[in-house]
């Protein structure tokens, strides 16, 4: 640590003679020995014995006072008043503390559950994750000795608790994952971490009754199906799509009951929702009551009478009666319900076919017989520190699902008496695991900090002296949820570190705290961390085209005209004094998150859709009017190349080529009253196209769910959305011809080949080649003119300069590598401990 604390080690030599006289006098009065007066252990402490075996000595909690030993009262002697008494100045004690603010803290510390931000941060500091990632999210396979990796052209060394190897056998179509733990990792209570802890964690997550985080059961682990159904024949039984369809064509009692219950649940929930919101839709013609509103949405019989006579008046039937009638009218037709519920006839198909397949499989297993199975053959223990996991097929995401977990110690979260690998016992009664309440409230792990307490307001941690890596100089750490007025808490020196979602308002408030009016100054030091995804405007190539060829030169020219009209106004719409975000976003020009650093180098970098048909870059405009005048002729040229008919006298296009249209629609989530970040871009583009005779209608979609229905059914011309990326740019998901999430309907064998090549290169050591391949993909997507990348949001990592020495801050923080990963190197100013 940069800050050294000097202690008083002796007394002034000039007083030595006087002190010696006092000592002699006291000895004469008490007739005692020196050892009765002075406890030499206070001056020369002896070290505890070194730990032996697999258990280290535990570290006492400094917050709990040590027990005191009772002593007999002693008559105090009266000192000679002529001899002055020497006094020693009180020792000044210091401690180092870090106060962290989070958006939410629930006090749930279940290592198997989905957690809120604050609870998850607690678990990351108390526990360790088996998977080591670099700053770009890539897995470090040889972590025990350490590997180097580059991020933003900087080289970093990464170390972690385990080495992982992945081997795919094409002949067997089987992947084997081998994990080898580092020897010498201890939990904070001194118990050694072994592969048995990992096996316990895997079996908890693979129980049929497990409802926690992750989706481990969805992978075809060898032996999992036999274990899951407790039958040795389960993996040999296949339920075909034909079997499922035959059952759905003539459903038995169990499947009929499931479908019936689904329809009843959906419609009763919708009836209740109708009662809550019907008044908001009254002026739109949906009826004058909740019953009318509900029936207009889901009723099938146009002759059904919603009224009953009550005395001399007609009143609405009770909602329950209306709802029951509607339920009966659907019978078992879940496709018809899906049309009304989600505007997608196939909306419930996967849910119902999965249940049907599961039901048929269970029935077939009961009929076939077989033997009980009490273990998963694909999870194999190879000694104290190594485990192998075998899976059928290959899936690049499986590595994350298998090992991306905070390890919960078997001896604390399970029952060691019920663990015996050879006897197929894994730390709990099969199918009955429940986390102990004490463990849920008081987490334990092998991370850099030890859980001390949670008082309903904040979590308190202390440094883990048993941590296997370099320990932090920060002795104590507290985590608490910040208030709505978080910037005031920062200004008032109540927090040391906080991560905030970027916005114009937050940016301005943070800048105002520093004297220089910037993010980094005398009070705060703020790092801008790009989020993993990016926002974009998309076009369906099957709907916005000329003729029947989405990839023709004319079709691409049509889409380029539209995207050029939008791109010209990106900067003024999103950033700067007039922009939606101010300085809290980064503009994106290529279809990839800036997080991955895949954009071309400056020599070949260019703005998206900022060229005329001859390839000349458009000049920068001084204001909106000049920008409008610059862009109109360029958009006109592209539309003429697309085959649109232009009238010189009117200055407008008067006809569209076959397959194209004079009117297109773009969908945007929200309502007319809502303020969407991309609305300004669309408004400018609408104006440009309108002056040329083309209509761009902005359609508001009320919910994200409805938007997804339109996108996945292919019913949207254009839309505004965001791609969220996890560990990979996801080119295959977005643009591959066979991908179900290829919303652009791009079908390009050449692009498919590039994507396959990128996947191989991105998993290799040749990252330069991977980047070059990524640039090829992005340029190809630009040629298709189906996506305008817009912006990526920024998170703000805020440090309090008054308590943190920002000169010690490590570089290269990202969404995958935060201050928690570098806490050992973080330096805070010591504080005097007040008694």
CORJO-V606405 format. One record per helix or strand of 2 or more residues. SS is the DSSP state (h for helix, s for strand). FROM is the first residue (numbers start at 1). LEN is the number of residues. Records with the same first field share a line. If there is no record, write none. Layout:
SS = FROM-LEN  FROM-LEN
This chain:
h = 13-18  34-4  40-4  117-10  195-11  216-3  224-6  234-3  241-9  253-32  290-9  319-12  334-9  349-20  398-6  410-4  416-3  421-3  437-5  486-6  504-10  553-15  570-5  594-3  624-19  679-13  704-9  731-5  749-14  767-18  806-3  823-3
s = 94-2  97-6  147-5  154-5  162-8  174-8  191-2  307-4  313-4  379-4  386-7  419-2  425-2  449-6  458-6  476-6  497-5  524-7  534-6  585-3  645-3  652-4  663-7  695-7  718-6  787-14  831-2
